[in-house]
Amino acid sequence: MAKTIVVKQVGSPIRRPQDQRATLIGLGLNKMNRTRELEDTPSVRGMINKIPHLVEIIEEKG
């Protein structure tokens, strides 16, 4: 089984640049306090590192 991480949106995309909003949507997040379980890949980690003020990593599995 592949490694996964659970990501939670903690910040609002209101008054944020369009590329940060698009990154949230790319991660499958669009509303406050929503969580997603994503595969732990370099591209996903890069997306999370691009918007650390809007998301937090809850849990790392695998």
Backbone as CSV, one residue per row, in Angstrom:
resi,resn,N_x,N_y,N_z,CA_x,CA_y,CA_z,C_x,C_y,C_z
1,MET,0.839,-1.183,0.000,0.000,0.000,0.000,0.880,1.240,0.000
2,ALA,0.472,2.235,-0.750,1.247,3.462,-0.865,1.085,4.333,0.382
3,LYS,2.084,5.156,0.640,1.995,6.091,1.752,0.942,7.145,1.436
4,THR,0.187,7.522,2.444,-0.806,8.567,2.266,-0.671,9.593,3.380
5,ILE,-1.210,10.779,3.117,-1.244,11.834,4.122,-2.659,12.390,4.165
6,VAL,-3.071,12.836,5.334,-4.379,13.459,5.503,-4.139,14.956,5.648
7,VAL,-4.762,15.721,4.752,-4.575,17.165,4.705,-5.894,17.845,5.048
8,LYS,-5.824,18.896,5.863,-7.019,19.641,6.268,-6.858,21.094,5.870
9,GLN,-7.910,21.677,5.309,-7.890,23.097,4.967,-8.202,23.905,6.217
10,VAL,-7.311,24.819,6.580,-7.506,25.629,7.781,-7.616,27.116,7.463
11,GLY,-7.353,27.511,6.222,-7.433,28.915,5.844,-8.400,29.119,4.703
12,SER,-8.928,30.338,4.611,-9.894,30.675,3.574,-9.188,31.154,2.306
13,PRO,-9.696,30.772,1.132,-9.105,31.251,-0.119,-9.564,32.661,-0.498
14,ILE,-10.402,33.274,0.324,-10.867,34.634,0.032,-9.677,35.593,0.093
15,ARG,-9.568,36.467,-0.876,-8.504,37.465,-1.004,-7.130,36.822,-1.161
16,ARG,-7.088,35.663,-1.780,-5.829,34.993,-2.100,-5.647,35.013,-3.613
17,PRO,-4.404,34.942,-4.081,-4.167,34.900,-5.532,-4.824,33.681,-6.180
18,GLN,-5.106,33.812,-7.459,-5.802,32.756,-8.191,-5.017,31.446,-8.200
19,ASP,-3.691,31.515,-8.253,-2.915,30.269,-8.273,-3.023,29.515,-6.953
20,GLN,-3.185,30.227,-5.824,-3.368,29.547,-4.537,-4.746,28.893,-4.469
21,ARG,-5.762,29.557,-5.013,-7.098,28.947,-5.074,-7.063,27.692,-5.933
22,ALA,-6.379,27.769,-7.069,-6.297,26.627,-7.977,-5.553,25.463,-7.318
23,THR,-4.545,25.765,-6.504,-3.817,24.714,-5.794,-4.726,24.016,-4.795
24,LEU,-5.554,24.784,-4.074,-6.511,24.175,-3.141,-7.461,23.238,-3.882
25,ILE,-7.985,23.692,-5.009,-8.916,22.865,-5.784,-8.201,21.625,-6.315
26,GLY,-6.940,21.780,-6.700,-6.151,20.644,-7.168,-5.946,19.591,-6.089
27,LEU,-5.894,20.039,-4.848,-5.776,19.101,-3.725,-7.133,18.520,-3.332
28,GLY,-8.207,19.013,-3.926,-9.547,18.519,-3.603,-10.170,19.228,-2.424
29,LEU,-9.658,20.408,-2.087,-10.179,21.176,-0.965,-10.822,22.455,-1.498
30,ASN,-11.943,22.864,-0.903,-12.539,24.133,-1.308,-13.384,24.762,-0.209
31,LYS,-13.532,24.092,0.923,-14.288,24.647,2.038,-13.492,24.445,3.320
32,MET,-13.708,25.352,4.255,-12.970,25.315,5.517,-13.185,23.986,6.253
33,ASN,-12.135,23.524,6.889,-12.130,22.315,7.724,-12.414,21.024,6.963
34,ARG,-12.336,21.055,5.668,-12.510,19.836,4.873,-11.191,19.075,4.851
35,THR,-11.261,17.758,4.909,-10.053,16.941,4.893,-10.059,16.036,3.667
36,ARG,-8.851,15.676,3.236,-8.668,14.748,2.125,-7.504,13.837,2.445
37,GLU,-7.628,12.587,2.053,-6.530,11.642,2.159,-5.903,11.521,0.781
38,LEU,-4.641,11.918,0.672,-3.957,11.975,-0.613,-2.725,11.080,-0.596
39,GLU,-2.338,10.615,-1.773,-1.121,9.833,-1.900,0.079,10.737,-1.665
40,ASP,1.062,10.254,-0.934,2.233,11.051,-0.587,3.245,11.000,-1.730
41,THR,3.121,11.950,-2.664,4.030,12.041,-3.799,4.731,13.396,-3.766
42,PRO,5.826,13.542,-4.485,6.508,14.838,-4.517,5.625,15.968,-5.053
43,SER,4.750,15.671,-6.000,3.890,16.727,-6.544,2.872,17.198,-5.512
44,VAL,2.311,16.275,-4.739,1.365,16.650,-3.689,2.090,17.432,-2.594
45,ARG,3.278,16.983,-2.217,4.059,17.711,-1.207,4.381,19.125,-1.683
46,GLY,4.684,19.279,-2.974,4.970,20.601,-3.525,3.757,21.513,-3.462
47,MET,2.580,20.948,-3.735,1.345,21.739,-3.658,1.089,22.180,-2.217
48,ILE,1.334,21.284,-1.269,1.140,21.626,0.144,2.149,22.695,0.573
49,ASN,3.386,22.587,0.111,4.404,23.571,0.464,4.133,24.933,-0.158
50,LYS,3.364,24.963,-1.231,3.030,26.230,-1.882,2.007,27.024,-1.073
51,ILE,1.156,26.333,-0.307,0.105,27.017,0.465,0.093,26.543,1.918
52,PRO,1.224,26.631,2.627,1.254,26.125,4.011,0.376,26.926,4.966
53,HIS,0.035,28.161,4.596,-0.813,28.997,5.442,-2.289,28.655,5.303
54,LEU,-2.640,27.819,4.319,-4.044,27.451,4.102,-4.344,26.004,4.480
55,VAL,-3.334,25.157,4.576,-3.560,23.735,4.881,-2.613,23.272,5.971
56,GLU,-2.970,22.156,6.609,-2.066,21.515,7.554,-2.175,20.006,7.369
57,ILE,-1.060,19.339,7.619,-1.026,17.886,7.524,-1.450,17.331,8.868
58,ILE,-2.545,16.573,8.852,-3.111,16.010,10.080,-2.391,14.721,10.456
59,GLU,-2.158,13.866,9.456,-1.668,12.519,9.745,-0.908,11.978,8.544
60,GLU,0.130,11.208,8.805,0.874,10.518,7.763,0.717,9.027,7.991
61,LYS,0.205,8.319,6.991,-0.051,6.882,7.110,0.883,6.107,6.201
62,GLY,1.104,4.867,6.548,1.795,3.965,5.658,3.221,3.831,5.939
